[in-house]
Amino acid sequence: MLIRDACGLALYCQHCGSIHIHDVPFFPDEQRTRLLCESCGHEKARLLRLPHGRVAVEASCVVCGTENRFVYALRRLRHIGLEKIYCTTDRFELGYIGRRRRIEELMRFNQEEFEALHPYDGKNFIEKQRILLEALNRIHDLARAGDVVCPCGSEELTADIRGSYIVLECEHCGSYCVLRAESAGDLEKLRFGVGLRAPSRA
């Protein structure tokens, strides 16, 4: 008798931006399984076996730092065609869950759409995702080290992704900074800290 996996799970690595599909087994061998990125070895998520035939997926969001927990009944997972997984706080897309074939088709479609919109840069779709997430990680490291500076002295900042840019804004005074995150050169500039500028007043 062949026991098929419950479904596939594909999550973007919040460290390097790569995405790979993992199998979610009907009968997990371990109570807790770490899902590691095949490219950089970073932990992408934890898969937990719960009582009453359920599993939980725990994954953090690099944008807002939220530790997300998604609980599924194994019986339901086998009937999911494809669902997107979003951060519960800021709706940042974390990945997909469902049938492996459907996930592979969507990943191919995303790549083809990017190539159609950017005919001279289509092959760099995954690389651009990697650079964007790496930029967010560097900004978080700078903030922890006190190297993200607001003129008002506040450390309460928000980060918002807009295309290939990251917008940092002070929640206290509205000062902001727009950071390009498209190339290795953009990442290099983040080594020297980030300074916000005061918003223009009408």
N, C-alpha and C positions, 0 to 999 in steps of 0.2 A: 504494500500500500504506500503510495507516494503522498507525503504531507508537504503541501506547498507553504511557502512563507506567507504571513498574513498580508504584507504589503511592502512597498519600497518607501524609503525615507531619504530625501535629498535636502541637505541644508548647506547654505553658503558658510564657508569657514569665516568666522568673524575676525580672523587674523590675516589671512592671505587672499580671501575672496574666491578661492576655488570651490567647486561644487561637485560632489560625487554621490552616487546612490548607495544607500545601505539597505540591507534586508532586515525586516522586522519579523522574527520567527514567531510561529504560533506557540512554541514551547521553549522559551528562553532558557539556556543552560544556567545563566547567572541571575542572581537577584538584581544586580546593577551592572550595566555594561557601558563602558565609555566608547563613544563614537569619535574616532580620530580622523583628522584630515589626512588624506592620502598624499597630499603635496608637501605639507610642512609639519605634520605630526601634532598640530594644535588640537586640543579637545574641542569638538564642535558641540557635543550634546551628551547627555546621559540618558540611557534607556533603562527604566525601572520596571520590574515585574511586581504588580500589585495583586492583592487578593481579589477573588471573584472574577477572574478572567479578564483583568484589565492591565494595561501598560501605560506608563507615563513617559513623556519626552520632556526633558528639562534642557533649555537652551537660553543663553544670555544674548542680549542685544547690544551691539557695540555702539549704537547711536545714543541710547539713553541709559544703558547699564542695567535694565530690567532683567531679572531672572525669571524667565517664563516657564510655566509648567502646563503641559497639555496632556489630558488623560483621555484614553480611548479604550473602549471595550474591544477585545480581540475579535469577537463575533462581528462587530460593525466594520472593522478594518478591512475585512475581506470583500466588503461591498463598496468600498470607497473607490471611485474611478480616479479622481484627482482633486485634491484640495490644496490651496495655498495656505502656508502657515505665516502668520503675522505676529509681530511683537504686540502684546496686549496693551502696551502704553502708547506707543507712537505709530503703530501700524506699519513699521518698517518690515519689508518682506524678508523672512528668514529662510524660506525654502518651500518644499512640497512634500505631500504624503499621498500615497495611493498606489495604483498599479504601476509596476516598473516601466512597462511599455508606454503608458500614458505620460509618465514623467520624462522619459527619453524623448518622446515626440515633442513635448513642450520645450525642452531644453534645445532641441534642434531648431524648432520654430523661432525661439528667442534669438539664436545665433543668426539665422537667415534674415530675420527682420532687421537686426543690427547691421548686417552686411548690406542690405538693401538701402538703409538710411545713410550708411557711411561706407560707400563702395571702396574707398581707398584705405579704410581702417578696419574693415570687418573682422579680420583675423585677430584683432586685439580686444575683442569683447571681454574675455575672461581677464585679460591683463588689466583693463581699465577698472573692472570690478575689484581686482586685487589692490590696485593703487588707491582707490577710493576708501576701502576698508583699512588699508595700512595708514592712510592719512588720518582717519578717525582715531586709530590706535595711538598715533604719535601725538595728536592733540590731547587725548586723555592723559598720556604720560607727561606732557608739558604742563597740563593743568595741575596734576599731582605734585609736580616739582615747583610750582609757583611761577612758571614761565609764560603763562597766559595773562596778559596785563590789561586791565581796564582802567581808564583815566580816573574813575571814581573810587577805585580801590576794592570794588565788590568782586567776590569770587563766584557769584551766582550767575552762571552762563548757560545758554542753551546752544545746541548744535543742530542745524537743519541741513539736510542734503537736498540740493537743487541741481539736478542733472549731474554735471561733472564738477560742481562747486560745493563747498561747505560754508555755510553762513553761521558765524558765531555771533551771539547777541547777549548783551548784559541785561539781565532781568531787572536790574535796579535803575539804570539810567538810560537804557536803550542804545548805548554805544555798540558798534558792530564791526565785523571784519568779514570780508568775502575772500575765501581761499580757493584757488584753483587746485584740483586734484586729478590731473590727467596724465602726468608723466613722472618719471624718476626725478627730473629736475624740480618739479613741484614738491615732491617729498623731501628733497634735499633742503629746500628753503625752510621747512618746518623745524630743522635742527636748531635754528637760532631764536626760537620763541615766536610768540604771536602778540601783536599789539592791536587793540581795538581803537577805533576812532569815533568821536562823538557824532551823533546824527545831526544832519543839517536842519536848521530851524527856519521855518517860513517867516 
